[in-house]
Amino acid sequence: MKLSFTSQQIDKVAAELVVFMHYEDDVPFNELLGLLDWRINGRLSALVMQNRFAGHARELLLMPSESRFKAEQIIILGLGKRAEFSEEHIGQVLDYFLSTVENMKVKQVCFSLKELLPSQFEWRNAVRILLSKFHDCKCITEVILREPEELVHDAKRRQINFGSQIEVRYI
């Protein structure tokens, strides 16, 4: 499996699927969801205002990228309320996410752990949890982590080793 780190704008990352994570009480949208909403002409805001998507825990919204992103498809994964989310939920979120992606038969997925855990959990440990979950996933061949430049630089500087079966790239 390939693990790629990038600090490129998420709409410029070529992948089959890009995943955004959304706490239901994060309105207005954060940096990445704000970019998504802008690039799709406010359709996400409209869905929220029409009560068709709120970001409740385990709520999923699948959207085509319509060539506004290099990714083919977009998923927004609801996380529930930020105050109710804790480190114990990380494994559950990743399990739910993986089962969804496996059902879609996607091979390449891009997302940001920084969006999931901005200050609640050490980022490097979150990457290790992610990889332990992906280890048993049959269909995914590449995970692209779109992270802030300082985290990508830190990972490269430390030359973090994720095991012999993980090919690490920095793009």
Secondary structure, 3 states (H helix, E strand, C coil): CEEEEECCCHHHCCCCEEEEEEECCCCCCCHHHHHHHHHCCCHHHHHHHCCCCCCCCCCEEEEECCCCCCCCEEEEEEEECHHHCCCCHHHHHHHHHHHHHHHHCCCEEEECHHHHCCCCCCHHHHHHHHHHHHCCCCCCCEEEEECCHHHHHHHHHHCCCCCCCCEEEEC
